[in-house]
Amino acid sequence: WFQTGIMFIGEATCLVGLFIARYRSRRLDRNLLLLSDHSDVPDHLPLYQRPVFHWILIVPTLCDLIGTSLSGIGLLYVNASVWQMLRGSIIVFTGIFSKIFLKRHLKVFHWFGILITVIGLILVGISSILQAEHTSSSSQTIVGIVLILASQIASATQMVVEELFVKKREFHPLQVVGLEGCFGVFILCAAVLPAMYYIPSSANPGGRYEDSLDALYQIGNNGTLLAFVLLYLVSIAFYNYFGLSVTKSLTAVHRTLIDACRTILVWVLD
């Protein structure tokens, strides 16, 4: 959960880019007015811009929170390569949800591609379960697979909702990502992280299910760990902004297809 919080902080930094973009847009509009012989336009011209804050953006935030958390927990029970390949199921779920909720027409070759993906996912799941039987951890592997698939359903829902926002309501990608991050940080700090801190667990040092204070202490006393956390913040901000930009220009399905290309690299490195 603490890692999910770091992810949301990285997303929230996109609001800085949004405010810079809005400022530059106001300056450009003012300059265009001045060039159109409106020489009496004051510097404080109140050029209209849509409000940044929208409560409706808490919906994809909850999907992001659920998807990321379930995916991270599932990673504890399967190998990184299996985890990454199972995350490719988001292509299947996003295609189906786009058909149901966005009324997008899928051609025969689209359904054929989804079928091939499903077959591949089944083979990956079966192979990981059979491999785990030799180590007496097949039940944990099944739990991990179920959690990963559930996380991809939540993530697919998030992508379809985000496509509605950036295309139908014309929200800026930086605005969507930034507010998702702010809502996520608030939810985690107000409810999730305190609850995890007070839930007892004999499997962890200190007897807590998750000790966020200890995590902050470790980051503050380890320069390497701090550098990786900062790198993660920056990468998350760019990753989500670029992903939503692809969704705005193309579709959520295209975004999932491009994102699935990471599977090749992770599988080779693992």
Solvent accessible surface area in square Angstrom, and as a share of the most:
residue,aa,sasa,rsa
1,W,75,0.26
2,F,36,0.15
3,Q,120,0.53
4,T,8,0.05
5,G,9,0.09
6,I,18,0.09
7,M,11,0.05
8,F,0,0.00
9,I,82,0.42
10,G,0,0.00
11,E,1,0.00
12,A,22,0.17
13,T,64,0.37
14,C,8,0.05
15,L,24,0.12
16,V,94,0.54
17,G,27,0.26
18,L,3,0.01
19,F,108,0.45
20,I,98,0.50
21,A,37,0.29
22,R,46,0.17
23,Y,113,0.43
24,R,170,0.62
25,S,47,0.30
26,R,79,0.29
27,R,129,0.47
28,L,106,0.53
29,D,58,0.30
30,R,45,0.16
31,N,69,0.35
32,L,102,0.51
33,L,59,0.29
34,L,73,0.36
35,L,143,0.71
36,S,56,0.36
37,D,133,0.69
38,H,92,0.41
39,S,102,0.66
40,D,122,0.63
41,V,25,0.14
42,P,58,0.36
43,D,120,0.62
44,H,149,0.66
45,L,41,0.21
46,P,119,0.75
47,L,38,0.19
48,Y,181,0.69
49,Q,43,0.19
50,R,96,0.35
51,P,80,0.50
52,V,27,0.16
53,F,103,0.43
54,H,42,0.19
55,W,172,0.60
56,I,66,0.34
57,L,0,0.00
58,I,52,0.26
59,V,60,0.35
60,P,0,0.00
61,T,0,0.00
62,L,78,0.39
63,C,19,0.11
64,D,11,0.06
65,L,14,0.07
66,I,88,0.45
67,G,2,0.02
68,T,41,0.24
69,S,9,0.06
70,L,45,0.23
71,S,10,0.06
72,G,38,0.36
73,I,53,0.27
74,G,0,0.00
75,L,69,0.34
76,L,142,0.71
77,Y,80,0.30
78,V,19,0.11
79,N,81,0.42
80,A,42,0.32
81,S,13,0.08
82,V,15,0.09
83,W,47,0.16
84,Q,8,0.03
85,M,47,0.21
86,L,2,0.01
87,R,50,0.18
88,G,11,0.10
89,S,1,0.01
90,I,11,0.06
91,I,23,0.11
92,V,11,0.06
93,F,42,0.18
94,T,0,0.00
95,G,2,0.02
96,I,60,0.31
97,F,35,0.15
98,S,0,0.00
99,K,83,0.35
100,I,89,0.45
101,F,127,0.53
102,L,33,0.17
103,K,163,0.69
104,R,64,0.23
105,H,132,0.59
106,L,16,0.08
107,K,109,0.46
108,V,128,0.73
109,F,128,0.53
110,H,69,0.31
111,W,105,0.37
112,F,122,0.51
113,G,31,0.30
114,I,21,0.11
115,L,98,0.49
116,I,94,0.48
117,T,34,0.20
118,V,49,0.28
119,I,86,0.43
120,G,30,0.29
121,L,25,0.12
122,I,94,0.48
123,L,113,0.56
124,V,25,0.15
125,G,8,0.08
126,I,85,0.43
127,S,62,0.40
128,S,11,0.07
129,I,45,0.23
130,L,96,0.48
131,Q,113,0.50
132,A,11,0.09
133,E,100,0.45
134,H,164,0.73
135,T,98,0.57
136,S,108,0.70
137,S,33,0.21
138,S,31,0.20
139,S,76,0.49
140,Q,98,0.44
141,T,8,0.05
142,I,81,0.41
143,V,72,0.41
144,G,0,0.00
145,I,18,0.09
146,V,88,0.50
147,L,38,0.19
148,I,0,0.00
149,L,58,0.29
150,A,38,0.30
151,S,0,0.00
152,Q,3,0.01
153,I,77,0.39
154,A,14,0.11
155,S,20,0.13
156,A,0,0.00
157,T,47,0.28
158,Q,13,0.06
159,M,14,0.06
160,V,6,0.03
161,V,25,0.14
162,E,2,0.01
163,E,4,0.02
164,L,62,0.31
165,F,15,0.06
166,V,0,0.00
167,K,73,0.31
168,K,153,0.65
169,R,123,0.45
170,E,123,0.55
171,F,3,0.01
172,H,71,0.32
173,P,8,0.05
174,L,24,0.12
175,Q,10,0.05
176,V,0,0.00
177,V,3,0.02
178,G,0,0.00
179,L,8,0.04
180,E,3,0.01
181,G,0,0.00
182,C,50,0.30
183,F,14,0.06
184,G,0,0.00
185,V,40,0.23
186,F,143,0.59
187,I,32,0.16
188,L,1,0.00
189,C,79,0.47
190,A,64,0.50
191,A,56,0.44
192,V,24,0.14
193,L,24,0.12
194,P,52,0.33
195,A,45,0.35
196,M,28,0.12
197,Y,41,0.16
198,Y,164,0.62
199,I,74,0.38
200,P,111,0.70
201,S,23,0.15
202,S,123,0.79
203,A,94,0.73
204,N,58,0.30
205,P,129,0.81
206,G,72,0.69
207,G,36,0.34
208,R,77,0.28
209,Y,97,0.37
210,E,38,0.17
211,D,43,0.22
212,S,14,0.09
213,L,114,0.57
214,D,61,0.32
215,A,23,0.18
216,L,102,0.51
217,Y,146,0.56
218,Q,91,0.40
219,I,21,0.11
220,G,62,0.60
221,N,102,0.53
222,N,72,0.37
223,G,58,0.55
224,T,89,0.52
225,L,65,0.33
226,L,74,0.37
227,A,59,0.46
228,F,128,0.53
229,V,22,0.13
230,L,95,0.47
231,L,114,0.57
232,Y,64,0.24
233,L,31,0.16
234,V,80,0.46
235,S,55,0.35
236,I,20,0.10
237,A,15,0.12
238,F,112,0.47
239,Y,86,0.33
240,N,15,0.08
241,Y,64,0.24
242,F,114,0.48
243,G,11,0.11
244,L,1,0.01
245,S,32,0.21
246,V,39,0.22
247,T,0,0.00
248,K,82,0.35
249,S,91,0.59
250,L,82,0.41
251,T,20,0.12
252,A,0,0.00
253,V,27,0.16
254,H,79,0.35
255,R,18,0.06
256,T,0,0.00
257,L,86,0.43
258,I,100,0.51
259,D,22,0.12
260,A,25,0.20
261,C,83,0.50
262,R,93,0.34
263,T,23,0.13
264,I,121,0.61
265,L,112,0.56
266,V,44,0.25
267,W,145,0.51
268,V,97,0.56
269,L,139,0.69
270,D,101,0.52
